[in-house]
Amino acid sequence: MTESAVGGTPDVDPVEVLEVVACRVGESWYGLEVGRVRQVDDCPPTTRVPRTAPAVRGVASVAGEVTVVVDARVALDSSPDDGSDRLVVLDRGDQPQPVALLVDAVADIERCPVETLGRPGPDDTGWAKAVADRESGPLTVLSVERIAETVSTANTRGHGDFK
C-alpha cells in the first residue's frame, strides 16, 4: 500500500507502508497483514483434536465455520498470559479450512514504512517473513501462508513436528 506522508499532498514523496494487525504473544509483538485478517474476537471454547501437534489447540466454531485454532504461545515458545485470549481468524483466500491464531492481545493496526522492514532472524516455526524496526521495539511480521502450511503439515502427518 502506498500513501502520501502528509494527507495526500502532491508535493510530498509517497511513503510505501505495510499495514499489519499488531498482536502480542508473551513479551513479543507480531504483525499479520491487514488484508490477511478476516476477524478478531474472543476465543470460543475449543475441542482438542487427537494426534495433532501441541500448538494446534483444537477446533472451534467461529462464525458458523469449524476453524483450526493454533496457539501462537506454544508455537513461538512463549508462556501463557493472563488468560485474555484473542483469536485472529486468518483470511486464506480460497482455501476451504479456516485457520485462526490464538494470541495474548491484539493492539491496533500498525503502519510500518517498508524501509523499516528487515529480514527476520532464524526462528523455530519459519513463520516470520520480516521484522519492522519500531521505536517501541521490533515487530515480527508473520506469514499467513507459512502458518497454514504448518497446520496442513501437522494434520497430514497426524501429529506434526512443530512445537
C-alpha positions as CSV (number, residue, x, y, z in Angstrom):
1,M,0.0,0.0,0.0
2,T,1.4,3.4,-0.9
3,E,0.3,6.5,0.8
4,S,1.5,10.1,0.9
5,A,3.3,11.0,4.1
6,V,1.2,14.1,4.7
7,G,-2.5,13.8,3.8
8,G,-2.1,13.2,0.1
9,T,-0.3,16.4,-0.7
10,P,1.1,16.1,-4.2
11,D,4.5,17.8,-3.4
12,V,5.4,15.2,-0.8
13,D,7.1,11.9,-1.9
14,P,4.8,8.9,-1.2
15,V,5.9,6.5,1.5
16,E,5.2,2.9,1.0
17,V,3.8,1.3,4.1
18,L,2.7,-2.2,5.2
19,E,-0.4,-2.2,7.4
20,V,-0.4,-5.0,10.0
21,V,-2.7,-6.1,12.8
22,A,-0.3,-5.9,15.8
23,C,-0.6,-8.9,18.2
24,R,1.2,-9.6,21.5
25,V,2.4,-13.1,22.3
26,G,4.1,-13.1,25.7
27,E,6.5,-10.1,25.7
28,S,7.0,-10.0,21.9
29,W,5.0,-8.3,19.2
30,Y,3.9,-9.8,15.9
31,G,2.0,-8.5,12.9
32,L,-0.3,-10.0,10.4
33,E,-1.0,-8.1,7.2
34,V,-4.4,-6.4,7.4
35,G,-5.7,-7.9,4.2
36,R,-5.0,-11.4,5.6
37,V,-7.1,-11.0,8.8
38,R,-10.7,-11.9,8.5
39,Q,-11.8,-11.1,12.1
40,V,-10.6,-10.7,15.6
41,D,-12.6,-12.0,18.5
42,D,-12.5,-13.6,22.0
43,C,-11.6,-17.3,21.8
44,P,-14.6,-19.5,21.9
45,P,-14.4,-23.0,23.5
46,T,-12.1,-25.3,21.6
47,T,-12.2,-29.1,21.1
48,R,-8.9,-30.8,21.1
49,V,-8.2,-33.0,18.1
50,P,-6.2,-36.2,18.8
51,R,-2.9,-36.7,17.1
52,T,-2.2,-33.1,16.2
53,A,0.8,-31.0,17.1
54,P,0.7,-29.4,20.5
55,A,0.4,-26.0,19.0
56,V,-2.9,-26.9,17.4
57,R,-5.1,-26.1,20.3
58,G,-8.1,-27.7,18.6
59,V,-11.1,-26.6,16.6
60,A,-13.7,-24.1,17.4
61,S,-16.9,-22.8,15.8
62,V,-16.2,-19.3,14.6
63,A,-19.0,-17.5,12.6
64,G,-20.6,-20.9,12.0
65,E,-17.4,-22.5,10.5
66,V,-15.2,-25.2,12.0
67,T,-11.9,-23.4,12.4
68,V,-8.5,-24.8,13.3
69,V,-7.1,-22.8,16.3
70,V,-3.3,-22.6,16.5
71,D,-1.9,-21.4,19.9
72,A,0.9,-18.9,19.0
73,R,2.2,-19.1,22.5
74,V,3.0,-22.8,22.1
75,A,4.4,-22.4,18.6
76,L,6.5,-19.4,19.5
77,D,7.8,-20.7,22.9
78,S,6.1,-18.1,25.0
79,S,4.4,-18.6,28.3
80,P,0.7,-18.0,28.6
81,D,-0.6,-14.6,29.6
82,D,-3.4,-13.6,32.0
83,G,-6.0,-15.6,30.1
84,S,-7.3,-12.8,27.9
85,D,-7.1,-14.9,24.8
86,R,-7.8,-13.2,21.5
87,L,-8.5,-15.1,18.3
88,V,-7.2,-13.8,15.0
89,V,-9.0,-15.5,12.1
90,L,-6.8,-15.6,9.0
91,D,-8.0,-14.9,5.5
92,R,-6.5,-17.7,3.4
93,G,-8.2,-16.7,0.1
94,D,-9.9,-19.6,-1.5
95,Q,-8.6,-22.3,1.0
96,P,-11.5,-24.2,2.4
97,Q,-10.3,-24.8,6.0
98,P,-10.3,-21.7,8.2
99,V,-7.3,-21.2,10.5
100,A,-7.1,-18.9,13.5
101,L,-4.2,-17.8,15.6
102,L,-4.6,-17.6,19.4
103,V,-2.6,-14.6,20.8
104,D,-2.5,-12.8,24.2
105,A,-3.6,-9.4,22.9
106,V,-4.4,-7.5,19.7
107,A,-3.5,-3.9,19.9
108,D,-4.2,-2.0,16.8
109,I,-3.3,-1.6,13.1
110,E,0.3,-0.5,12.8
111,R,1.6,1.2,9.7
112,C,5.2,0.1,9.1
113,P,7.2,2.0,6.5
114,V,8.6,-0.5,4.1
115,E,12.1,1.0,4.6
116,T,12.0,-0.1,8.2
117,L,11.4,-3.8,7.3
118,G,14.4,-6.1,7.6
119,R,15.0,-9.8,7.2
120,P,14.0,-11.9,10.2
121,G,16.5,-13.9,12.2
122,P,16.1,-17.7,12.4
123,D,13.0,-18.8,14.2
124,D,11.8,-22.3,15.1
125,T,8.5,-22.0,13.3
126,G,9.6,-20.5,10.0
127,W,6.6,-18.2,10.2
128,A,8.5,-14.8,10.2
129,K,8.8,-13.0,6.9
130,A,10.0,-9.6,8.0
131,V,10.9,-7.6,11.1
132,A,9.8,-4.0,11.5
133,D,12.1,-1.7,13.4
134,R,9.9,0.4,15.6
135,E,10.6,2.9,18.4
136,S,8.8,0.7,20.9
137,G,10.7,-2.4,19.8
138,P,10.7,-4.9,17.0
139,L,7.5,-6.3,15.4
140,T,7.9,-9.6,13.6
141,V,5.6,-9.8,10.5
142,L,4.2,-13.3,10.2
143,S,3.3,-15.2,7.0
144,V,-0.3,-16.5,6.9
145,E,0.7,-19.0,4.3
146,R,3.5,-20.4,6.5
147,I,1.2,-20.7,9.5
148,A,-1.4,-22.5,7.3
149,E,1.3,-24.8,5.8
150,T,2.4,-25.8,9.3
151,V,-1.1,-26.7,10.2
152,S,-1.6,-28.7,7.0
153,T,1.7,-30.5,7.5
154,A,0.8,-31.3,11.1
155,N,-2.6,-32.7,10.0
156,T,-1.1,-34.7,7.2
157,R,1.5,-36.4,9.5
158,G,-1.1,-37.0,12.2
159,H,0.9,-35.2,14.9
160,G,3.1,-32.7,13.3
161,D,6.7,-31.7,14.1
162,F,6.3,-28.1,15.3
163,K,6.0,-27.4,19.0
